[in-house]
Amino acid sequence: MYPILFTIPGLDFPIKAFGLTVVIGFLLGTNVYDRLVARYASGAVEKRAAFSAVPIWVLVGVLIGARLLYVVVETLQGSSVGQAFLAQPWKVIAYWEGGLVMYGGAAGAIVGGLWCAARHGLPLGVVLALGIVGAYVGLCIGRLGCLLVGDDYGRIVPPAFADAPFPLVIHVPDPLPAGSLFGEENSGQTLWATQVWMSLNALGLALLGARHLRHRRWAGQTGVLVLLGYSITRGLIECFRGDAVRGLWFGGLLSTSQIISIALGLTCLVVLLKNRSRDERPLPAPVRAG
């Protein structure tokens, strides 16, 4: 676990693992999206600038949505952080103090990306499907940043699993490195490796989505299926999480992410059922290199 990777000599400026992995993830996800656009989107050449503008608005949506949901959750829970937001509203934009929620970022990304697509007259279903596949590639990298900083950690494993290998579990160092978010109570403990699971889950969904693009019956089908898969898998992984900061409701029965997963999963099921007879094929065939 390396919360701070290195410090720039002479500037005393730390390069933090989470920020760097998020940047790398965004760039890689954008590259995958651009390649998918070139392969699957009609008019990709003529509307190249319009398609290329989508990731910028996705990033804006991520930053706004992820922060906004964090503020809402902390405020509704009445936590000390939430009280600070009420007392000092300017702290809402204090990103450097930490505090982002992935589901809020996902919602913001979808809104920002689709708004940009609509503004430029791009097909919304196509942008949704291709953007989500690229986004989950980026999320795979970003979740590794959670592991490096000790965020989104799992519960302490039962004794029977104490000797299980990585990536099933992780052994938290003692003492903790500077800047770690594991918390002193987890120093030296063996935890479920939920950060790694979420990273592998994102990669798996991206690969499944990329494969399904070849067989989709309507433009946005792949995006809806990937979101349905994520709602199920994320809800299950949450059962192994140990950080209460993400927000727990109904006496700890459900986390914020599980509540959103249920709502998202039901929404995706409704959309898929309503479109079960829909068939817009032939859709644009993949463009083969050479």
Secondary structure, DSSP 8 states (H G I E B T S, - for coil): --SEEEEETTTTEEEEHHHHHHHHHHHHHHHHHHHHHHHH-TTTTTTHHHHHHHHHHHHHHHHHHHHHHHHHHHHHHT-HHHHHHHH-GGGGG-GGG----HHHHHHHHHHHHHHHHHHTT--HHHHHHHHHHHHHHHHHHHHHHHHHHT-S-B-B--GGGTT--TTTEEE--SS--TT--S-GGGTT-EEE-HHHHHHHHHHHHHHHHHHHTTT-SSTTHHHHHHHHHHHHHHHHHHTTB--GGG-EETTTTEEHHHHHHHHHHHHHHHHHHHTTT----S--------
